């Protein structure tokens, strides 16, 4: 019941409350994916959050089909977004945290991952 309540609480957040985070995320993603793809990624993540099912995001991986580095970046972005908004049980959150932590050590995705973690830190979501 608590998980359902958390998902309702997260998915019930108004888009105007999320707009600053989404705008920031889109700016962060643009250098890696381009403006159009960055907007698509943020929009699909937001839609997945709103319906409470992040499987809706899976088709977006076709945007980076064949580019393993960009795919890994997108996995990291998805993990951070799910960590922030997912409403998951703590065991699932620990797995996401581990995935994010290792991404910060990656020579390619490390800078984006660290930027995302810094945002989580500033919001008090990462210690």
N, C-alpha and C positions, 0 to 999 in steps of 0.2 A: 504494500500500500504506500509506503514511504517513497519508493521508486516512482510509482505512478504519480504521486503528488509532486515530486521533483520535476518529472517530465512535464506535467501540466503547468507548473510554475515557470519553467524555462520556456516552453513553447508558447505560453501565454504572454510573454513579454511583448510589449508594443514595439513596432518597428522604429518609431521615433526615439525610443530609449536605446535602441541598438545602432542607430544611424552613425554616431561618432566612431564606434568600433569598426563597423563595416567600411566606412570611408577610410579610416586609417589602414585597415587590412588591404583594401583595394590599392592604395598608394604603395604599400609594402610589396605587393605582388606584381605590380606593373613592370618593374625592371626585369623580372624573371619571365613573365608570361605575355607581356604586352597589355595595353589598356582593355581591349575587347575581351580577351581571355580572363584577365583579372576580374573584370566585372561579372562575367559568367560564373567564375568560381565562387565569388562572394554571394551572388544571387542564389546559386544552387545550394551552397552551405546554409544560407538563411532559410531557404525553402525546406531543406531537410530538417532543420531545427524546428521550424514551425509545425511540420506534420509529425515530428517525433520519430523519424525513421531516416537514418543517415545512409541507408542503402540507395536512396533516391540520388545520392551524389555519385554513385559508381559510374554512370555513363559519361561523366565529365572527364574521366581519365582518357577518353578518346582524343581529347584536345591535345594531349602530349604523347600520343601513340608513337612508339618507336624511339622516344627520347628518354632514356632511363634516368638521367639526372633530373629532368623536369618532373618525371613521374615520382621520383623520390621526394622532390620538393612538395609536390601536391599531397603526397601521403603525410608529410610533416604538417602541412597547413591543415589538413583534415583532422589530424590527431590533436592539434592545438585547439581547433574549433570545437571538436567533440569534448575535449577536456574542459573547456570553458563553459560550454552550453549543453552538454550531453545529458546531464541528470543521471549519470550512471552510478551503480553501486561502487563502493570504494575499491573492490578488487579490480574492476574494469578500469577505474581511474589510475590505479597503480601501473597497469600494463601500458596505458597511454602515456603516463609520465615517463616510464622507462623508454618507450619509443622516441619521445620528444628529447629526452636527455641524450640518447645516443646520436640523434640527428644534429645536436649542437656540436658534436665532435667531428662531424663529417666535413672534409675540406671543401666540398661543393655547397652543401645546404646549410652549413654551420652558421653563416652570417644571418640568413633569413630565420633559421630556427632560434638563434640567440635573440634576435630582435623580437620574435613572438614571445619567447620566454620572458624577456624584459618587460613586455606589456603585461603578462600574467603576474609578474612580480609587483609591478606598479599598482595593479588592481588587488593585490593581496591574495592571489589565487595560487601562488607558487612560493614555496619556502625553501 
